[in-house]
Amino acid sequence: MNHNVISIAKTIEFKINQLEEMRVQIRARAENKATAISNYDKALAKSIFLLREKGHPTTIIKELAKGECYEARYEMELADGLYKSLTSNMNCLQAELNGWQSINRHLSEH
């Protein structure tokens, strides 16, 4: 068997293993994202309620509440960014894998 074909087969196997690891990671990142969204929504609702009780003008309560919940918002945005980053990396890796498989198919035919 040609050395190039063996090398490419090993690369393909490595890329497949990377994708399998990412599939496990994507579930954890999705759970983190959902938890962060839930935490932000809860903190925002609580803050709005407390600001209303304190008699703040209705027109600015939501903005004030958002300011009070900046840490939860940061965590939510970070979780979303990490999730999207991983899905993007998975798509890139899948494209790489497709390329390597095409090269392998071409070399195997000759």
Long-range contacts (C-beta under 8 A, 24 or more apart in sequence): 2-107, 4-107, 5-104, 5-107, 5-108, 8-100, 8-103, 8-104, 8-107, 9-104, 11-100, 12-97, 12-100, 12-101, 12-104, 15-93, 15-96, 15-97, 15-100, 16-97, 18-93, 19-90, 19-93, 19-94, 19-97, 22-86, 22-89, 22-90, 22-93, 23-90, 25-86, 26-83, 26-86, 26-87, 26-90, 29-79, 29-82, 29-83, 29-86, 30-83, 32-79, 32-82, 32-83, 33-76, 33-79, 33-80, 33-82, 33-83, 35-79, 36-72, 36-75, 36-76, 36-78, 36-79, 36-80, 37-76, 37-79, 39-72, 39-75, 39-76, 40-69, 40-72, 40-73, 40-75, 40-76, 43-68, 43-69, 43-72, 44-69, 44-72
